[in-house]
Every structure is written in structure tokens, then in C-alpha cells.
Amino acid sequence: MKKKLTLEQAWKYCLQMWKWIVEQVKKDKDADVDDLKAKWLKNHPRFGNIMSDCFFCEYDEQQEGFCLSCPGRLVDGNFNCADSTYSFQDEPIRFYHELLGLNKKRKE
């Protein structure tokens, strides 16, 4: 992705991607999340290559990097996509619900 993402776009595209990922995981519990992220991006070629196939990582990289500007962390300083209770890889449905909760909180 060449064009800089706005914070709003990072949230919008991330939530779109994860909604689709959760739909796929519900159909196939053994689906690989990394493969699903790559597939979603392949089906949406306008985004090109983004950092870690993640809109939050892409936004962060375009800002400060090192997760300091991760959109999730900007809402909750304790947010960590690899947190064992909602790990994006191991618990994708919980991860999506965590994202939805953070999005609601940021809009309050």
C-alpha cells in the first residue's frame, strides 16, 4: 500500500477484513488465519502489500512503528494482538470481538 492510511481507514478496513475472516473460521474451524488474511487482501488488490497483512500494522509502520501507533493500542494501551485471551491467530473470533469492543470505545 503506497498511500498513507488514515486512522479511520485503518479501523474500517481492519474490521471489514476480520468480519470476513470470522465468517470463514465459523465455516472451517481449522482455517489458517494468516492464509485468510492473505486471501482477503488478494481479493481486494487495491490495497497491495501491507505490513504483516494487517491494517493496524500498516498504519503503525506509517507512523512511529514498534506498535506505538497501533490503532488498537491508541484506544487501550494494553492491547496486544498476540494476547493469549484473544490472540488473532489462536482465537480469531475473540480477537474480532476485542476489535469491535475497542472500536465502540474509541467512538464514545
N, C-alpha and C positions, 0 to 999 in steps of 0.2 A: 504494500500500500504506500503510494508516494505522497498522497495528500494527507495533511495533518488531520487527525481526528479531533473533534470537539469532545468535551466530556459527555455531553448529551448523546452524541453519536456512539461513543463507546458503550454507554449503557444500552441504547436502543439495539444496536447490532448484537451485543453480547446476549441480551435477553431473547432476541429472535433466534440466535443460534442454539441457546440452551433449551428453549422450548422445544425445538425440533429434536435435539439430542435426547431429551427425556421421552419424547414420543417414541423414538427408536428403541431406547432402552426398555421401555414398557413392553414392546413387541418382542425383544430379544434380550433377556437379562445378561447374556454373555457378550453383548456387543462391546467392542473396544472403544472407549471414549475418544482416544487420540485419533483413531481411524474415522470416527464420526465427525469430529471437528474438521479434519482434513476434507472429508466428503462434503460437508456443508459448504466449506469455502470453495471447493471445486464447482459446486452447483451455483455459486454466487461469484463468478470470476471477476466482477468489478472491483473486488477487494484485493485481488492479487495475493502476494505473500505478506502475511502479517506475523509479527513476533509470536512464537510459540502457538500459532493458530489461535490466538486469544486477543480479543479486542481490548481487554484490560491491560494485558502485557504490551500491546502495541501503543496504547495511549501512554502508559508509564514510560516506555522507551523513548517516545517523542518528547517527553517532559524531562524528568530528572533521572529516571532509571532506578534500578535497585529496589523496585517495589515501593519507592517513596511516594509516587504519584498514582499508584494503583487505585482506580476508581472505587473499588470496594473498601480499600484501606482509608480513603479520604472520608468515607462515611463512618467507618468503625476502625479505629487504629489497630484493633486486634484481629481484623480479618486476615485470613491466610488461606489461600485456595487449596493448600495441602493439609489443612487441619483435619485430624483423623475423624472428627464427628461429622464433617460434611465434605470430605475430600472430593475434588472434582473428578478424580479418576476412579476412586473406590465407591463413592456414594453420590453418583451424579444427580439422582432425584433430590436428595437432601441439599446438594450444592445449589441446584436451581431454586429450591425453596429459600435457601440462605440469600441468594441474589435477589429474589422477589422481596424478601424482608428488608434488605438493605436499600433497595430501590424505593420502597414505601417510606422508609425512614428518611431518606435524602429528600423526598418530596414534601415532607411535613414542614 
